[in-house]
Amino acid sequence: MTQSNVHIVIRRYQPSDREAVKTIFRDGLMEHINPAFMYAMTRPLHITVSLCFYIGGYVMSGQSVVLALVSGGAYIGFVCFCCYEFYAGYIRERLNTDMQDIPGYYLNNPDNCFWVAEAEMDGRPQVLGMVAVEGKNDPGCKGKKYGELYRMTVSSTCRRSGLGLRLAKTAEDFCKERHFSKIELSTTSPQKAGVALYLRLGFKLILVHTQFETPKWMIWMTRATILVMEKNI
Ligand SMILES: CC(C)(COP(=O)(O)OP(=O)(O)OC[C@H]1O[C@@H](n2cnc3c(N)ncnc32)[C@H](O)[C@@H]1OP(=O)(O)O)[C@@H](O)C(=O)NCCC(=O)NCCS
């Protein structure tokens, strides 16, 4: 599907969008589990440790190939669990906080907003993407606010047709209208498409860290990092 053959409207969130928005949000994050796992398992640390588990299992079990495979497989399974939980835990957390009450969180405050992209498909309106902004006090610019960008997601059925750019532009225009100093966002290193989109829009990478909502050891196991990007407006 391309934007040229379907008319997509970007509008403020309505309560009837709730289920579609939750599904797109969940799917848009869960798709990063496999790439995160592939990345983690190709790091020297995990290659070395899993080999140690295979060899250690083999030696300690009196040369049992089965126990060697179980031992190495258990370690790889644990890395997989960490990559899964890194995203699934975040999704659970968000679905119980801002995504639980989008009108209350984003629409009742003039400095916040939540938009959806919608198109008529087979005679029925369908949500194809979303983005949100929360206005926050800017510690580096007294009396000013900046916009934190959240929930940028486009349905996998209509990627690479410019909808991400349109959603980001909508959020940026809102921040300009509110006279915010900048737009900031955080993403994770496996979210390559998002990072490419933000770089294309003129965002700069300002910080790389590993402080996340999941326990520190878990993010360490994934070998992922949190990227903070910003754009002055
Ligand atoms: C990130 C995301 C919103 C992009 O949406 P999109 O509608 O496909 O993006 P666009 O079509 O507007 O792409 C605009 C530009 O971003 C860059 N880009 C987008 N997806 C890309 C990808 N998979 N690989 C490389 N560059 C990409 C390109 O520069 C692209 O321009 P081009 O198509 O002319 O080359 C979408 O991939 C998505 O929802 N991903 C899952 C959720 C997610 O990770 N969101 C980011 C949260 S921080």
The ligand as a Gaussian input file, in Angstrom:
#p B3LYP/6-31G(d) Opt

LIG

0 1
 C        9.984000       4.180000      12.095000
 C        8.695000       4.157000      11.313000
 C        7.641000       4.988000      12.060000
 C        8.918000       4.789000       9.926000
 O        7.672000       4.917000       9.289000
 P        7.544000       4.983000       7.692000
 O        6.188000       5.480000       7.359000
 O        7.947000       3.702000       7.095000
 O        8.636000       6.082000       7.352000
 P        8.716000       6.964000       6.019000
 O        8.145000       6.216000       4.863000
 O        8.103000       8.296000       6.301000
 O       10.280000       7.091000       5.844000
 C       10.923000       8.347000       5.827000
 C       12.417000       8.138000       5.756000
 O       12.878000       7.520000       6.956000
 C       13.945000       6.616000       6.627000
 N       13.503000       5.228000       6.850000
 C       12.273000       4.817000       7.228000
 N       12.249000       3.473000       7.368000
 C       13.492000       3.039000       7.078000
 C       14.097000       1.751000       7.053000
 N       13.385000       0.623000       7.338000
 N       15.403000       1.658000       6.716000
 C       16.120000       2.763000       6.413000
 N       15.592000       4.023000       6.413000
 C       14.302000       4.151000       6.752000
 C       14.226000       6.822000       5.139000
 O       15.130000       7.904000       5.026000
 C       12.859000       7.227000       4.651000
 O       12.897000       7.936000       3.440000
 P       12.880000       7.110000       2.040000
 O       11.794000       6.096000       2.133000
 O       12.632000       8.182000       1.034000
 O       14.236000       6.472000       1.930000
 C        8.193000       2.703000      11.097000
 O        9.229000       1.941000      10.528000
 C        7.722000       2.030000      12.367000
 O        6.584000       2.222000      12.800000
 N        8.574000       1.195000      12.985000
 C        8.204000       0.438000      14.184000
 C        8.024000       1.321000      15.377000
 C        9.271000       2.114000      15.670000
 O       10.370000       1.590000      15.766000
 N        9.080000       3.422000      15.812000
 C       10.142000       4.332000      16.172000
 C        9.947000       4.655000      17.596000
 S       11.286000       5.590000      18.232000

